[in-house]
Amino acid sequence: MIYQAGLVLEGGGMKGVYTSGVLDFFMDKGIEFSKSYGVSAGACTLCSYLSGQRGRGYAVSVDYLGDRDYCSLYSLLTTGDLFNVDTCYRKIPDERNLYDYDAFDRNPCKGYAVVTNIETGLPEYIPLRDIRRDIVAVRASASLPLVSRNVRIGANLYLDGGLSDPIPLLHSVTDGNRKNVVIMTKEAGYRRKPAGQMWLFRLRYARYPKVYELMKNRHIEYNRTLDYLEAQVRNGSAFLIQPKKKSDVRRIEMDKSKLCALYEEGYADAADCYEALLAYLERP
């Protein structure tokens, strides 16, 4: 069933397998949304959700961990991207774990990838209409600073959407969604601390000072967003699913057993709140 509500997916690197678990539960129960917004890893998992391919988001995260052309120092040194662009955005969807483009085209849900314009420092919300063409927006959304090349779309350059709008709940609300389901990869009670090694950002992005400014103030803006989210949850305007405890899965994680456990945690958390979620979505 398609609910008139927004789906908001936080990033978090390979912690995104938690989101894959939640979304697989949604697929098992036939829960769909009229609009969806993915940030970074959230944009990647959103793609398989919009094509209705249960298990694909998790498989893409874990099946290629030993491949140096997937995510490795070798890829970073030879291509400029920690996550190999050709492997992630062409070989996997077109050759290894086939993406169902036809199913995506049939899905009436409007999907958006959140990206950061590194010249203006502002978030942009790029609609995913033709996924073959718009996969570049997903790539931009998931391009982590320092370990990814800048991504050109049209005349502009972009990086990780999490730099400017890590949890785009306010945007979803202003986009007309009266109800919103937010999936976070950070645990309950999390608060972001100031980023370290800021000199690296100043040096790497000397031509794009907005990136440095975003990183410098990232903890302030992120925690302000958490305050807004928590207020929305308290007043019944948003429904939140997130890990109950801190995970030992790192942003870049190569231990498949840890990733599997976090995926299963996401699925179980979604199952635990299923009745409450339905009550929220079906409320007038």
N, C-alpha and C positions, 0 to 999 in steps of 0.2 A: 504494500500500500504506500502511495506517495502522500506524505504529510506536508502541509503548507508550513514549512519551518526551515530554518537555516541549519546547516551542518558546518561546524567550525573545527578545523583540524590543526593543532599545533605541530611544529616541527620537533627536532630533537635528535637529528642524526639517526643512528641505528636503533635508538629507543623507539623509533617509529613502528617497530614490530608490535608494540603494545596496541597502537592504533589499528594495525592489521587484524589483531585478534578481536577487537571491538567491532570492526567493520564486517568481519566474517560472521560474527553473531548476527549482526543486522541483516546480512544477506540470507542467513538461515531462517530468519523470521520474516523476511520480505519487507523490511523497513527501509523506505526511501524518502528522500527529501526534495523539496522543490528547488532549493539552491544549496550550493556547497562551496566552501572556501578552504583551500589547502595551502599551508605554508611549509616550504622546504620539504622535509620527509613526509609531511602531511599531504603535500601536493602529489608526491609520488604514489602514496598509498591510495589517494583519491582516484587515481587513474584506473586501477584495477577494480575499485568499488563501482565506478561509473560504467565499466564494461561488464559488471556482474560476474567477475571471475573469482569465485571463492578460492582462497588459498594462494592465489597468485602473488599478492603483495608480500606475504611471508616468504614464499619460495624465492622470489627475486632477491630478498634480503639475505638469504642464507645459502642458497645453492651454489654460489660462485665465490665463496669466501677464500678458497685456495687458489683462485685464478688471479695472477698478477695483473691481468688486463681488466680486472673489475675494480678493486679498491686496493691500492698499494703505493708504497714509496716509489716503486718502479714507474707506475703510471704518472705519479706527480712529477718525477724528474724528466720523463720522456715526452709528456703531453702538456704539463702545466695544470693537470686536474687530478686530484687524489682519486676521485671516482671517474674512471675512464669514460669519456663521452660517447665514443663509438660503440663500446660494449653496452653501456647502460641504456642508450637512447636509440640504438639501431639493431645491434646484434641480438640482444635479449628479446625485445618485442617482436622482431621480424624473423628471427631464426631459431632461438633457443626456447623461449617460453612465450609462445605466440600470443600477441595481443588481439583481442576480439574487437576490431575496429567497427564492424557492423553493429555489434551490440551497443557500443558507445554511441554510434550515430542514432540508434533507436531510443536511447534513454532521454526522456524529456527534462531530466534534471539539468539545471544550469550550473556548470562548474567553473570555478575561477582559481587561477594560480596567483598567489600573492608574491610580488617581486619588489625589490628596492632599486629605484633609480639612483645610481651612485653619483650623478651630477647634481640632482636636486635634493637627494636625501629623503625623498618622499616615497611612500608605498604606492604601488599601482596594482590593480586587480584585473588581470588579463583573462577574458572569457575563453574557455576551452570549447571551441565550436568544431574545429576540424583537428583532431588530436594528432594526425600526422604532421600537420603544419605547426600546431600550437604546442607540440612537445618541447619546443625551444623555451616556452614560458615556464614549463615544469622544470626544465634544466636550470633556468635562471633562478627560479625560486629555491632550488636545492643547491646552489653554488655557494658553498661555504667560503667566507673571506679567508684570505691567505693561502688556501689550498685549492683554489679554483681560479680559472681565468674569468675575466669579465665577459658577460654574455651580451652580444649585440642583438637587439630586436628593433628593426627599423633604424632610426637615427640615434637611438639611445643605448646606453650601457647599463646592465643590471647585475645584481648579486642577490644573495639570500633574502627572501622576504622577511625572515625573522629579525633582520636588522632594524626594520622600520615598523612592522606590525606583526609581532609574533603570535598574537591571539586576536584575529580580526573580528571580535564580537561586536564592537561598536560599529564597524563598517557594515556588518550583516544587519544590525538593527536599523541603521540609516538606509540600508538597501531595501527596507520594507518588511523584514522578517520579524514578526511579533513574537515568535517562539524560536529558540535556538538551542541546539544540542552541541555542547563543546566537549571535545576529546583532547585532554592534555596528556603529555608524556612526563611532565614533572609531577612529583608526588604531592600529596596533600601537605600543606604547611610550608611548601617551598617558597623561598624568597631569593631572588637573584642578587649576587654580590658584584661589586665593581670588577670589571675585566682587568686582567693583568697584562703585562708586556705590551703596553699601549704604544711604545716606541715602534714596534713592528708595524702597527697599523698606520702610524704617521709616516713611516718610511715607505711602505708598500703603496700607500694610496696618497702620496704627496700631491698628485694631480687631481685628486678627488677628496678634498678635505671633509666633505660631508660624511664620508665613511668613518673617519676618525671621530667626528662629533657624535655620530650614532653609537659607536662602540663606547665612547667615554660616558655617555648618558644612558646606555642601554639598561642598566640595572634600575635606574630611576623610572624610566618609561615602562619597563616590564612590570615592576612592582605596582605602578599606578594602574596598569591594565588588570593586574590581579585584584586590586581593590574594587575596580568596576565590575569585574566578573563575579566576585564574591557577593557584591551588593545585588547583582541581577539574580544570582541563585537564591539569595535570602528572600527576595520579594516574589519569587516564582516566575521570573521572566526568562530564566535560562536553566538548562539542565546540564550538569557537569558529570563527566566520567573521567577519572584519573586514578593512577596507582595509589594505593593506600599507604605504601611505604617506599622508601628510597630504594632504587634498584642499583645493583652493582654493574649493570650494563653501561659501558662507556659510550660516548658519542660515536666513536669509531671502535667497534667491537668485533673480534674475530672468533670468539668462543660460541660455537653454534648451540651448545647446551644452554648457555645463559640466554641467548636470543629466543630459543624455544620456550624456556620457562616464562619469559616476559610476554611472549605471544599468548601463551595459555592463560597468563594472569589477565590480560586484556579481555580475552573471551569470557573468562569466569566473572570478571567484574561487570561486564555487560549483561551476562545472564542473571547475576544477583540483583541488578536494578531494573530488570525487564518490566515487571509489573508497574513500578513507579514511572518508568519511562513512557509506557503506553498511556498511563493516566495523564501524564503531562501533555503528551502529543494529542490526545483525544479530547482534552479539555476545551470547552468553547472559547 
